[in-house]
Every structure is written in structure tokens, then in C-alpha cells.
Amino acid sequence: MIGAQFVLAARVLVGLVFAVAAVGKLAGRVRLAEFAASLAPLGRSPVGWLPVAAATAVAELAVAGLVVFPATSRLGLGLATAVLLVFCAAIARSLRLDRRVTCRCFGRAGAVLGRAHLVRNALLAAWAAAAFAVPPGPALGLDTGAAAALVGTCAAVVAISWDSLAGLVRATDTAGR
């Protein structure tokens, strides 16, 4: 039963994070263009950054849709893992090249991509991959299902608010010195 609860929590987490990310980027032409422009410091794209930005948002939307349904949730979790690993590689590359890429993970401008974003995406990828590997298990009752969904929702709020939480930790660390 723990496996089934873990998988449901992961589905809710991944679904909410990817849905908010996709909607943030697809909220209008301006948002998508801003996201594409934010990718330019990564270097040249052979197809331009606007198609890459649009493909990213569509992939995020696909993940959000796939994890909703039990029959397609494993596919969604696998796709989420792959997408998150690509994000980790892009962030690691920007850090290695000392490029300042603004995070527009959820559509709005956030902090410059850094180690905190790498950690967040690595944790999300690990959670999605673990849920992908766990057998779905038996159907959950209303109480156990609701508890798992609540855990996934809380984890999604933390992931979506990561920039703000990282800023609080930095401010506290700086104030304590």
C-alpha cells in the first residue's frame, strides 16, 4: 500500500508542477517569447529558441496530462524524468559556462538559474523516476488516497515556490553571519 501512496503522491507532485510550468509559459505569446528569449544565453539553437520553448511547454503539458490517468501515468512519470534530466543538463551547462540564464520555469521571471534550481530539478527527477520504478499497487481508499494527494500537493507547492524559499534561506544565512 505504501508503494501505491508514493506513486499517487508523485503523480500529483509531477502533474501540478508541470501543469503550472506549462500554463505559465503558454499564458500568451509574450510569455512564450520571454521564455524563448531567456534561453538565448545558453548559446545558439539550430532551430531557434522559440520552437525549443514551445516544445518544452508542450512536453510539460503532455506530462501533466499523462500523469492524471492511471493507464498513462507511468509514461508520464518516465517522460517527466527525461524532461527534468534535460533541464538539469542545461542548468549544469549554464553554470559550467558561467552564463546568466533567468529562470522562467513557471512563466514569470525568477532568479538566475543556479545550484538551487539544479537541486530542485534533480529531486523532482529522482522522485518521478522512483515512482516510475515502483509497481502501482492496489487501489487506494479515500482516506489513504487523500493523504497521498495532500503530500503530493504540498511537495508541489514547495517545488513551485523554490526560488522564494531559496531566497529566504540565503537571507537567513547572510543575516546570521
C-alpha positions as CSV (number, residue, x, y, z in Angstrom):
1,M,0.0,0.0,0.0
2,I,2.9,2.4,0.7
3,G,4.0,2.0,-2.9
4,A,0.6,3.0,-4.2
5,Q,0.6,6.0,-1.9
6,F,4.1,7.0,-3.0
7,V,3.1,6.7,-6.7
8,L,-0.1,8.8,-6.2
9,A,1.8,11.5,-4.3
10,A,4.4,11.6,-7.1
11,R,1.7,11.8,-9.8
12,V,0.1,14.7,-8.0
13,L,3.5,16.4,-7.5
14,V,4.7,16.0,-11.1
15,G,1.3,16.8,-12.5
16,L,0.9,20.1,-10.6
17,V,4.5,21.2,-11.2
18,F,4.4,20.5,-14.9
19,A,0.8,22.0,-15.3
20,V,1.8,25.2,-13.6
21,A,5.0,25.4,-15.7
22,A,3.2,24.8,-19.0
23,V,0.4,27.2,-18.3
24,G,2.9,29.9,-17.2
25,K,4.8,29.6,-20.5
26,L,1.6,29.2,-22.7
27,A,-0.3,32.1,-21.0
28,G,0.2,34.2,-24.1
29,R,2.6,35.0,-26.9
30,V,4.5,37.4,-24.7
31,R,5.2,34.8,-22.0
32,L,6.3,32.2,-24.6
33,A,8.5,34.8,-26.3
34,E,10.0,35.9,-23.0
35,F,10.7,32.3,-22.1
36,A,12.4,31.8,-25.5
37,A,14.5,34.9,-25.0
38,S,15.6,33.8,-21.6
39,L,17.1,30.7,-23.2
40,A,19.4,32.7,-25.5
41,P,22.3,32.9,-23.1
42,L,22.6,29.1,-23.3
43,G,24.1,29.6,-26.8
44,R,22.9,29.0,-30.3
45,S,20.0,26.8,-31.1
46,P,20.0,25.1,-34.5
47,V,16.2,25.7,-34.8
48,G,16.0,29.0,-32.8
49,W,14.8,29.3,-29.2
50,L,11.1,29.9,-29.9
51,P,10.5,26.3,-31.2
52,V,12.5,24.9,-28.3
53,A,10.4,27.0,-25.9
54,A,7.2,25.8,-27.5
55,A,8.3,22.2,-27.5
56,T,9.3,22.5,-23.8
57,A,5.9,23.8,-22.9
58,V,4.1,21.2,-24.9
59,A,6.2,18.4,-23.3
60,E,5.3,19.8,-19.9
61,L,1.6,19.9,-20.8
62,A,1.9,16.3,-22.1
63,V,3.4,15.2,-18.8
64,A,0.7,16.9,-16.8
65,G,-2.0,15.2,-18.8
66,L,-0.4,11.7,-18.8
67,V,0.1,11.5,-15.1
68,V,-3.6,12.2,-14.4
69,F,-4.8,8.8,-15.7
70,P,-3.6,5.6,-14.1
71,A,-3.3,3.9,-17.6
72,T,-0.8,6.5,-18.8
73,S,0.8,7.7,-15.5
74,R,3.9,5.5,-15.9
75,L,4.5,7.0,-19.3
76,G,4.1,10.5,-17.9
77,L,6.5,9.8,-15.0
78,G,9.1,8.5,-17.4
79,L,8.7,11.5,-19.7
80,A,8.9,13.8,-16.7
81,T,12.1,12.1,-15.6
82,A,13.6,12.6,-19.1
83,V,12.5,16.2,-19.3
84,L,13.8,17.0,-15.9
85,L,17.2,15.4,-16.7
86,V,17.4,17.6,-19.8
87,F,16.7,20.6,-17.6
88,C,19.4,19.5,-15.2
89,A,21.9,19.2,-18.1
90,A,21.0,22.7,-19.4
91,I,21.4,24.2,-16.0
92,A,24.7,22.4,-15.3
93,R,26.0,23.6,-18.7
94,S,25.0,27.2,-18.0
95,L,26.7,27.0,-14.6
96,R,29.8,25.5,-16.1
97,L,30.0,28.2,-18.8
98,D,29.2,30.9,-16.2
99,R,26.2,32.1,-18.2
100,R,23.4,34.1,-16.6
101,V,20.1,32.5,-17.6
102,T,17.0,33.8,-16.0
103,C,14.7,31.1,-14.7
104,R,11.3,31.3,-16.3
105,C,10.4,27.8,-15.2
106,F,6.8,28.9,-14.3
107,G,6.5,31.7,-16.8
108,R,7.4,34.6,-14.6
109,A,10.9,35.8,-14.3
110,G,12.7,34.3,-11.3
111,A,16.2,34.2,-10.1
112,V,19.2,33.4,-12.3
113,L,19.5,29.6,-12.8
114,G,21.8,28.2,-10.2
115,R,22.6,25.3,-8.0
116,A,19.2,25.6,-6.2
117,H,17.4,25.0,-9.5
118,L,19.7,22.1,-10.2
119,V,18.9,20.6,-6.8
120,R,15.2,21.1,-7.3
121,N,15.1,19.5,-10.7
122,A,17.3,16.6,-9.6
123,L,15.0,15.9,-6.6
124,L,11.9,16.1,-8.9
125,A,13.6,13.7,-11.4
126,A,14.6,11.3,-8.6
127,W,11.0,11.3,-7.3
128,A,9.5,10.8,-10.7
129,A,12.0,8.0,-11.6
130,A,11.4,6.3,-8.3
131,A,7.6,6.4,-8.8
132,F,8.1,5.1,-12.4
133,A,10.0,2.1,-11.0
134,V,7.5,1.3,-8.2
135,P,4.7,-1.1,-9.2
136,P,1.4,0.9,-9.0
137,G,-0.1,-1.4,-6.3
138,P,-3.7,-1.9,-5.2
139,A,-6.3,0.9,-5.5
140,L,-6.3,3.2,-2.5
141,G,-9.1,4.0,-0.2
142,L,-10.5,7.5,0.1
143,D,-8.5,8.3,3.2
144,T,-5.2,6.9,2.1
145,G,-5.6,8.4,-1.4
146,A,-6.5,11.8,0.0
147,A,-3.4,11.7,2.3
148,A,-1.2,10.8,-0.6
149,A,-2.7,13.6,-2.8
150,L,-2.1,16.1,0.0
151,V,1.5,15.1,0.3
152,G,2.0,15.5,-3.4
153,T,0.2,18.9,-3.4
154,C,2.4,20.2,-0.5
155,A,5.5,19.0,-2.3
156,A,4.4,20.7,-5.5
157,V,3.9,24.0,-3.6
158,V,7.4,23.7,-2.3
159,A,8.8,23.0,-5.8
160,I,6.9,25.8,-7.4
161,S,8.0,28.2,-4.6
162,W,11.6,27.0,-4.7
163,D,13.0,30.4,-5.7
164,S,11.3,32.2,-2.8
165,L,12.3,29.5,-0.3
166,A,15.9,29.5,-1.6
167,G,15.9,33.3,-1.2
168,L,14.7,33.0,2.4
169,V,17.5,30.5,3.2
170,R,20.1,32.8,1.7
171,A,18.7,35.8,3.6
172,T,18.8,33.9,6.8
173,D,22.3,32.6,6.2
174,T,23.5,36.1,5.3
175,A,21.8,37.7,8.4
176,G,23.3,35.1,10.7
177,R,26.9,35.9,9.7
